[in-house]
Amino acid sequence: MSDPLRVLVLGGTGEARSLCAALARMPGIAATASLAGVTETPARYGVPTRSGGFGGVEGLARYLDEERIDALVDATHPFAECIARNAAAATRRMGVRHLKLLRPAWRPGPGERWREVPDFPSAAHALPPGARVFLATGPGSAPHFRDFAGTSFVLRVIDPRGGRGCPEAWTILTARPPFTVESERATFAAQRITHLVARNAGGAEGRTKLDAAAALGLEVVMIARLAPPPGIPSVGTAAEALDWLRDAGPYGLNPA
């Protein structure tokens, strides 16, 4: 009996969970999910899961070697730039097949009020005085917005500890996705939101906040994506990632 295809999935997204759930049911595959460890109660993946960083490129390369990983699927958040760079460097060094699972970016629909900016400082300066802002950009973005007097902020986090260190005047909401358009509309209305700040993460789950903002006529300040590391094949869905794993040349389940 041949050895299983050993797959490392860098997770933290709905696409990663869907992929791991499918891999758990497939014979001939031994998948492991890796999470950043930023939440106290992460979602379940259906496969063995590790938590925490690797220790940069050197640490990830060592893990790939010690665990005899055949293929790595980077299904992290589209803005997880550091791990994306490290994964590209480590897989190239170790000769491990590498796929980026990157959900398609959002596009504004008819009548939607978007202002696209390149980064967090630009987003902060795009907000007018007196705005009531919903930050859909995570607690790590808080330092970019803390010094804007006259602008009030609402930040939503998954874990209560995520709001630590934010200005006392901010409103911190604790909730776990997915969210519906109706629930997002209710949240925006209850919090008297005038502006939404979001990163262009793409995906159906996150789109609900944009649809809710459009329904309420809110202005959206959208932070654009950076380009992924060059030379890495990319797909947009878990199903396409499964196809890639089946046909991944000498490492795949269906070698030529």
Short mmCIF file of the C-alpha atoms (twelve columns), coordinates in Angstrom:
data_MODEL
# 
_entry.id   MODEL 
# 
loop_
_atom_site.group_PDB 
_atom_site.id 
_atom_site.type_symbol 
_atom_site.label_atom_id 
_atom_site.label_alt_id 
_atom_site.label_comp_id 
_atom_site.label_asym_id 
_atom_site.label_seq_id 
_atom_site.Cartn_x 
_atom_site.Cartn_y 
_atom_site.Cartn_z 
_atom_site.pdbx_PDB_model_num 
ATOM 1   C CA . MET A 1   0.000   0.000  0.000   1 
ATOM 2   C CA . SER A 2   1.431   3.368  -1.032  1 
ATOM 3   C CA . ASP A 3   2.000   6.165  1.439   1 
ATOM 4   C CA . PRO A 4   -0.749  8.794  1.660   1 
ATOM 5   C CA . LEU A 5   -0.381  12.201 0.075   1 
ATOM 6   C CA . ARG A 6   0.629   14.441 2.982   1 
ATOM 7   C CA . VAL A 7   -1.016  17.855 2.687   1 
ATOM 8   C CA . LEU A 8   -0.555  20.915 4.878   1 
ATOM 9   C CA . VAL A 9   -3.419  23.421 4.715   1 
ATOM 10  C CA . LEU A 10  -2.675  26.882 6.078   1 
ATOM 11  C CA . GLY A 11  -6.105  27.818 7.373   1 
ATOM 12  C CA . GLY A 12  -8.165  30.527 8.996   1 
ATOM 13  C CA . THR A 13  -10.875 30.904 6.343   1 
ATOM 14  C CA . GLY A 14  -14.141 29.269 5.394   1 
ATOM 15  C CA . GLU A 15  -12.500 27.945 2.246   1 
ATOM 16  C CA . ALA A 16  -9.834  26.245 4.346   1 
ATOM 17  C CA . ARG A 17  -12.478 24.578 6.507   1 
ATOM 18  C CA . SER A 18  -14.379 23.375 3.439   1 
ATOM 19  C CA . LEU A 19  -11.208 21.990 1.891   1 
ATOM 20  C CA . CYS A 20  -10.161 20.183 5.070   1 
ATOM 21  C CA . ALA A 21  -13.629 18.711 5.536   1 
ATOM 22  C CA . ALA A 22  -13.429 17.274 2.022   1 
ATOM 23  C CA . LEU A 23  -9.867  16.014 2.497   1 
ATOM 24  C CA . ALA A 24  -10.901 14.235 5.700   1 
ATOM 25  C CA . ARG A 25  -13.266 12.071 3.640   1 
ATOM 26  C CA . MET A 26  -10.791 11.253 0.877   1 
ATOM 27  C CA . PRO A 27  -8.770  8.030  0.951   1 
ATOM 28  C CA . GLY A 28  -5.075  8.354  0.254   1 
ATOM 29  C CA . ILE A 29  -4.694  11.791 1.844   1 
ATOM 30  C CA . ALA A 30  -3.282  12.704 5.253   1 
ATOM 31  C CA . ALA A 31  -4.127  16.371 5.775   1 
ATOM 32  C CA . THR A 32  -3.116  18.691 8.593   1 
ATOM 33  C CA . ALA A 33  -4.542  22.164 9.154   1 
ATOM 34  C CA . SER A 34  -2.404  24.940 10.593  1 
ATOM 35  C CA . LEU A 35  -3.962  27.952 12.332  1 
ATOM 36  C CA . ALA A 36  -2.326  31.173 13.445  1 
ATOM 37  C CA . GLY A 37  -3.629  30.747 16.995  1 
ATOM 38  C CA . VAL A 38  -5.196  34.194 17.315  1 
ATOM 39  C CA . THR A 39  -8.580  32.928 18.549  1 
ATOM 40  C CA . GLU A 40  -9.238  31.080 21.806  1 
ATOM 41  C CA . THR A 41  -11.960 28.858 20.323  1 
ATOM 42  C CA . PRO A 42  -11.137 28.232 16.647  1 
ATOM 43  C CA . ALA A 43  -13.597 26.523 14.339  1 
ATOM 44  C CA . ARG A 44  -13.194 22.792 13.804  1 
ATOM 45  C CA . TYR A 45  -11.518 21.564 10.642  1 
ATOM 46  C CA . GLY A 46  -12.179 17.827 10.665  1 
ATOM 47  C CA . VAL A 47  -8.472  16.962 10.351  1 
ATOM 48  C CA . PRO A 48  -5.536  17.088 12.787  1 
ATOM 49  C CA . THR A 49  -4.867  20.731 13.571  1 
ATOM 50  C CA . ARG A 50  -1.835  22.595 14.852  1 
ATOM 51  C CA . SER A 51  -1.895  26.138 16.222  1 
ATOM 52  C CA . GLY A 52  0.709   28.893 16.265  1 
ATOM 53  C CA . GLY A 53  3.470   30.140 14.010  1 
ATOM 54  C CA . PHE A 54  6.297   28.123 12.498  1 
ATOM 55  C CA . GLY A 55  9.156   30.499 13.198  1 
ATOM 56  C CA . GLY A 56  9.520   32.169 9.823   1 
ATOM 57  C CA . VAL A 57  10.770  30.602 6.614   1 
ATOM 58  C CA . GLU A 58  13.351  28.438 8.423   1 
ATOM 59  C CA . GLY A 59  10.782  27.006 10.815  1 
ATOM 60  C CA . LEU A 60  8.246   26.275 8.091   1 
ATOM 61  C CA . ALA A 61  10.873  24.647 5.871   1 
ATOM 62  C CA . ARG A 62  11.926  22.454 8.790   1 
ATOM 63  C CA . TYR A 63  8.295   21.472 9.442   1 
ATOM 64  C CA . LEU A 64  7.767   20.549 5.790   1 
ATOM 65  C CA . ASP A 65  10.852  18.346 5.926   1 
ATOM 66  C CA . GLU A 66  10.164  16.687 9.285   1 
ATOM 67  C CA . GLU A 67  6.513   15.984 8.482   1 
ATOM 68  C CA . ARG A 68  7.334   14.860 4.911   1 
ATOM 69  C CA . ILE A 69  4.761   17.228 3.434   1 
ATOM 70  C CA . ASP A 70  4.070   16.617 -0.264  1 
ATOM 71  C CA . ALA A 71  1.833   19.617 -0.962  1 
ATOM 72  C CA . LEU A 72  0.966   22.863 0.799   1 
ATOM 73  C CA . VAL A 73  -2.287  24.741 0.227   1 
ATOM 74  C CA . ASP A 74  -2.213  28.325 1.461   1 
ATOM 75  C CA . ALA A 75  -5.848  29.045 2.287   1 
ATOM 76  C CA . THR A 76  -5.135  31.895 4.682   1 
ATOM 77  C CA . HIS A 77  -6.846  35.277 4.591   1 
ATOM 78  C CA . PRO A 78  -6.051  37.273 1.427   1 
ATOM 79  C CA . PHE A 79  -4.334  39.883 3.620   1 
ATOM 80  C CA . ALA A 80  -2.150  37.388 5.525   1 
ATOM 81  C CA . GLU A 81  0.865   38.638 3.607   1 
ATOM 82  C CA . CYS A 82  3.647   37.443 5.915   1 
ATOM 83  C CA . ILE A 83  2.678   33.762 5.962   1 
ATOM 84  C CA . ALA A 84  2.043   33.881 2.203   1 
ATOM 85  C CA . ARG A 85  5.601   35.097 1.592   1 
ATOM 86  C CA . ASN A 86  7.051   32.590 4.045   1 
ATOM 87  C CA . ALA A 87  5.112   29.717 2.486   1 
ATOM 88  C CA . ALA A 88  6.332   30.649 -0.989  1 
ATOM 89  C CA . ALA A 89  9.945   30.765 0.166   1 
ATOM 90  C CA . ALA A 90  9.781   27.569 2.239   1 
ATOM 91  C CA . THR A 91  8.062   25.435 -0.401  1 
ATOM 92  C CA . ARG A 92  10.452  26.664 -3.068  1 
ATOM 93  C CA . ARG A 93  13.404  25.767 -0.868  1 
ATOM 94  C CA . MET A 94  12.087  22.298 -0.019  1 
ATOM 95  C CA . GLY A 95  10.638  21.433 -3.431  1 
ATOM 96  C CA . VAL A 96  7.101   21.094 -2.061  1 
ATOM 97  C CA . ARG A 97  4.121   21.689 -4.342  1 
ATOM 98  C CA . HIS A 98  2.337   24.921 -3.415  1 
ATOM 99  C CA . LEU A 99  -1.150  26.184 -4.233  1 
ATOM 100 C CA . LYS A 100 -2.803  29.460 -3.228  1 
ATOM 101 C CA . LEU A 101 -6.526  29.149 -2.493  1 
ATOM 102 C CA . LEU A 102 -7.584  32.760 -2.978  1 
ATOM 103 C CA . ARG A 103 -11.250 33.608 -3.188  1 
ATOM 104 C CA . PRO A 104 -12.161 36.151 -5.898  1 
ATOM 105 C CA . ALA A 105 -12.075 39.809 -4.928  1 
ATOM 106 C CA . TRP A 106 -15.298 41.771 -4.503  1 
ATOM 107 C CA . ARG A 107 -16.478 44.280 -7.077  1 
ATOM 108 C CA . PRO A 108 -18.904 47.131 -6.390  1 
ATOM 109 C CA . GLY A 109 -22.413 46.617 -7.683  1 
ATOM 110 C CA . PRO A 110 -24.645 49.241 -9.315  1 
ATOM 111 C CA . GLY A 111 -25.290 52.133 -6.974  1 
ATOM 112 C CA . GLU A 112 -22.811 51.010 -4.312  1 
ATOM 113 C CA . ARG A 113 -20.742 53.830 -2.822  1 
ATOM 114 C CA . TRP A 114 -17.178 52.547 -2.714  1 
ATOM 115 C CA . ARG A 115 -13.973 54.481 -2.228  1 
ATOM 116 C CA . GLU A 116 -10.960 52.256 -2.867  1 
ATOM 117 C CA . VAL A 117 -7.729  53.027 -0.998  1 
ATOM 118 C CA . PRO A 118 -4.355  51.241 -0.893  1 
ATOM 119 C CA . ASP A 119 -3.803  50.861 2.860   1 
ATOM 120 C CA . PHE A 120 -4.985  51.537 6.408   1 
ATOM 121 C CA . PRO A 121 -3.567  55.081 6.751   1 
ATOM 122 C CA . SER A 122 -5.347  56.081 3.542   1 
ATOM 123 C CA . ALA A 123 -8.570  54.542 4.840   1 
ATOM 124 C CA . ALA A 124 -8.327  56.492 8.082   1 
ATOM 125 C CA . HIS A 125 -7.787  59.779 6.254   1 
ATOM 126 C CA . ALA A 126 -10.737 59.065 3.949   1 
ATOM 127 C CA . LEU A 127 -13.190 59.250 6.868   1 
ATOM 128 C CA . PRO A 128 -14.892 62.614 7.424   1 
ATOM 129 C CA . PRO A 129 -15.155 64.197 10.885  1 
ATOM 130 C CA . GLY A 130 -18.316 63.134 12.658  1 
ATOM 131 C CA . ALA A 131 -18.502 59.753 10.932  1 
ATOM 132 C CA . ARG A 132 -19.714 56.717 12.857  1 
ATOM 133 C CA . VAL A 133 -17.501 53.960 11.445  1 
ATOM 134 C CA . PHE A 134 -17.853 50.187 11.477  1 
ATOM 135 C CA . LEU A 135 -14.362 48.689 11.246  1 
ATOM 136 C CA . ALA A 136 -14.574 45.291 9.573   1 
ATOM 137 C CA . THR A 137 -10.793 45.049 9.489   1 
ATOM 138 C CA . GLY A 138 -9.975  43.266 12.744  1 
ATOM 139 C CA . PRO A 139 -8.340  44.467 15.956  1 
ATOM 140 C CA . GLY A 140 -4.895  44.609 14.378  1 
ATOM 141 C CA . SER A 141 -6.012  47.649 12.394  1 
ATOM 142 C CA . ALA A 142 -7.001  49.667 15.481  1 
ATOM 143 C CA . PRO A 143 -3.740  51.663 15.818  1 
ATOM 144 C CA . HIS A 144 -4.320  53.248 12.417  1 
ATOM 145 C CA . PHE A 145 -7.619  54.795 13.542  1 
ATOM 146 C CA . ARG A 146 -7.131  55.661 17.207  1 
ATOM 147 C CA . ASP A 147 -6.031  59.289 16.803  1 
ATOM 148 C CA . PHE A 148 -8.982  60.671 14.829  1 
ATOM 149 C CA . ALA A 149 -10.908 62.969 17.149  1 
ATOM 150 C CA . GLY A 150 -14.520 63.568 16.190  1 
ATOM 151 C CA . THR A 151 -14.860 60.174 14.520  1 
ATOM 152 C CA . SER A 152 -16.383 57.275 16.463  1 
ATOM 153 C CA . PHE A 153 -15.644 53.630 15.811  1 
ATOM 154 C CA . VAL A 154 -17.330 50.265 16.218  1 
ATOM 155 C CA . LEU A 155 -15.065 47.206 16.058  1 
ATOM 156 C CA . ARG A 156 -16.283 43.621 15.904  1 
ATOM 157 C CA . VAL A 157 -14.091 40.809 17.234  1 
ATOM 158 C CA . ILE A 158 -14.466 37.044 17.531  1 
ATOM 159 C CA . ASP A 159 -12.837 36.761 20.961  1 
ATOM 160 C CA . PRO A 160 -13.413 39.288 23.776  1 
ATOM 161 C CA . ARG A 161 -9.659  39.641 24.203  1 
ATOM 162 C CA . GLY A 162 -9.486  41.038 20.677  1 
ATOM 163 C CA . GLY A 163 -10.729 44.419 21.862  1 
ATOM 164 C CA . ARG A 164 -8.029  44.886 24.466  1 
ATOM 165 C CA . GLY A 165 -5.944  47.963 23.887  1 
ATOM 166 C CA . CYS A 166 -8.580  49.773 21.828  1 
ATOM 167 C CA . PRO A 167 -9.595  53.290 22.905  1 
ATOM 168 C CA . GLU A 168 -12.173 53.273 25.690  1 
ATOM 169 C CA . ALA A 169 -14.549 55.376 23.599  1 
ATOM 170 C CA . TRP A 170 -14.800 52.669 20.951  1 
ATOM 171 C CA . THR A 171 -17.710 50.249 20.872  1 
ATOM 172 C CA . ILE A 172 -16.491 46.635 20.851  1 
ATOM 173 C CA . LEU A 173 -18.892 43.952 19.615  1 
ATOM 174 C CA . THR A 174 -18.183 40.236 20.066  1 
ATOM 175 C CA . ALA A 175 -19.680 37.866 17.495  1 
ATOM 176 C CA . ARG A 176 -18.617 34.958 15.304  1 
ATOM 177 C CA . PRO A 177 -19.410 34.718 11.576  1 
ATOM 178 C CA . PRO A 178 -21.177 33.895 9.372   1 
ATOM 179 C CA . PHE A 179 -23.517 36.902 9.358   1 
ATOM 180 C CA . THR A 180 -26.585 37.417 7.208   1 
ATOM 181 C CA . VAL A 181 -27.485 40.567 5.312   1 
ATOM 182 C CA . GLU A 182 -30.396 41.040 7.702   1 
ATOM 183 C CA . SER A 183 -28.237 40.734 10.816  1 
ATOM 184 C CA . GLU A 184 -25.655 43.124 9.371   1 
ATOM 185 C CA . ARG A 185 -28.336 45.663 8.524   1 
ATOM 186 C CA . ALA A 186 -29.684 45.400 12.050  1 
ATOM 187 C CA . THR A 187 -26.206 45.889 13.527  1 
ATOM 188 C CA . PHE A 188 -25.441 48.901 11.339  1 
ATOM 189 C CA . ALA A 189 -28.797 50.487 12.123  1 
ATOM 190 C CA . ALA A 190 -28.548 49.857 15.859  1 
ATOM 191 C CA . GLN A 191 -25.042 51.345 15.943  1 
ATOM 192 C CA . ARG A 192 -26.017 54.334 13.728  1 
ATOM 193 C CA . ILE A 193 -23.216 53.521 11.276  1 
ATOM 194 C CA . THR A 194 -22.464 56.019 8.501   1 
ATOM 195 C CA . HIS A 195 -19.300 54.453 7.023   1 
ATOM 196 C CA . LEU A 196 -17.930 50.926 6.625   1 
ATOM 197 C CA . VAL A 197 -14.200 50.232 6.407   1 
ATOM 198 C CA . ALA A 198 -13.350 46.824 4.942   1 
ATOM 199 C CA . ARG A 199 -10.500 44.984 3.268   1 
ATOM 200 C CA . ASN A 200 -11.215 43.385 -0.077  1 
ATOM 201 C CA . ALA A 201 -11.114 39.851 1.268   1 
ATOM 202 C CA . GLY A 202 -13.671 38.457 -1.182  1 
ATOM 203 C CA . GLY A 203 -15.947 35.503 -0.522  1 
ATOM 204 C CA . ALA A 204 -19.675 35.039 -0.079  1 
ATOM 205 C CA . GLU A 205 -19.667 35.187 3.724   1 
ATOM 206 C CA . GLY A 206 -18.068 38.604 3.975   1 
ATOM 207 C CA . ARG A 207 -20.135 40.022 1.132   1 
ATOM 208 C CA . THR A 208 -23.159 40.290 3.434   1 
ATOM 209 C CA . LYS A 209 -21.796 43.388 5.152   1 
ATOM 210 C CA . LEU A 210 -21.359 45.088 1.788   1 
ATOM 211 C CA . ASP A 211 -24.898 44.212 0.726   1 
ATOM 212 C CA . ALA A 212 -26.192 45.547 4.038   1 
ATOM 213 C CA . ALA A 213 -24.202 48.759 3.609   1 
ATOM 214 C CA . ALA A 214 -25.584 49.179 0.089   1 
ATOM 215 C CA . ALA A 215 -29.146 48.664 1.316   1 
ATOM 216 C CA . LEU A 216 -28.648 51.396 3.921   1 
ATOM 217 C CA . GLY A 217 -26.833 53.761 1.555   1 
ATOM 218 C CA . LEU A 218 -23.600 53.701 3.566   1 
ATOM 219 C CA . GLU A 219 -20.268 54.719 2.106   1 
ATOM 220 C CA . VAL A 220 -17.667 51.928 1.964   1 
ATOM 221 C CA . VAL A 221 -13.955 52.618 2.267   1 
ATOM 222 C CA . MET A 222 -12.388 49.542 0.669   1 
ATOM 223 C CA . ILE A 223 -8.734  48.623 1.166   1 
ATOM 224 C CA . ALA A 224 -7.376  47.004 -1.986  1 
ATOM 225 C CA . ARG A 225 -5.496  43.718 -2.056  1 
ATOM 226 C CA . LEU A 226 -1.806  43.350 -2.717  1 
ATOM 227 C CA . ALA A 227 -0.731  40.929 -5.411  1 
ATOM 228 C CA . PRO A 228 0.004   37.378 -4.161  1 
ATOM 229 C CA . PRO A 229 3.579   36.033 -4.314  1 
ATOM 230 C CA . PRO A 230 4.584   35.506 -7.963  1 
ATOM 231 C CA . GLY A 231 4.912   32.089 -9.517  1 
ATOM 232 C CA . ILE A 232 2.373   30.335 -7.274  1 
ATOM 233 C CA . PRO A 233 -0.645  28.694 -8.972  1 
ATOM 234 C CA . SER A 234 -3.933  29.979 -7.627  1 
ATOM 235 C CA . VAL A 235 -7.536  28.778 -7.504  1 
ATOM 236 C CA . GLY A 236 -10.669 30.402 -6.137  1 
ATOM 237 C CA . THR A 237 -12.612 27.550 -4.519  1 
ATOM 238 C CA . ALA A 238 -12.083 24.493 -2.346  1 
ATOM 239 C CA . ALA A 239 -13.388 22.300 -5.178  1 
ATOM 240 C CA . GLU A 240 -10.689 23.622 -7.510  1 
ATOM 241 C CA . ALA A 241 -8.069  22.999 -4.827  1 
ATOM 242 C CA . LEU A 242 -9.233  19.378 -4.604  1 
ATOM 243 C CA . ASP A 243 -8.851  19.024 -8.369  1 
ATOM 244 C CA . TRP A 244 -5.325  20.432 -8.130  1 
ATOM 245 C CA . LEU A 245 -4.404  17.940 -5.407  1 
ATOM 246 C CA . ARG A 246 -5.737  15.076 -7.516  1 
ATOM 247 C CA . ASP A 247 -3.621  16.138 -10.481 1 
ATOM 248 C CA . ALA A 248 -0.531  17.583 -8.777  1 
ATOM 249 C CA . GLY A 249 1.974   15.770 -10.976 1 
ATOM 250 C CA . PRO A 250 4.189   13.231 -9.212  1 
ATOM 251 C CA . TYR A 251 2.714   14.143 -5.842  1 
ATOM 252 C CA . GLY A 252 -0.939  13.868 -6.817  1 
ATOM 253 C CA . LEU A 253 -3.486  11.120 -6.534  1 
ATOM 254 C CA . ASN A 254 -3.745  10.882 -10.322 1 
ATOM 255 C CA . PRO A 255 -0.153  11.136 -11.569 1 
ATOM 256 C CA . ALA A 256 0.344   11.371 -15.307 1 
# 
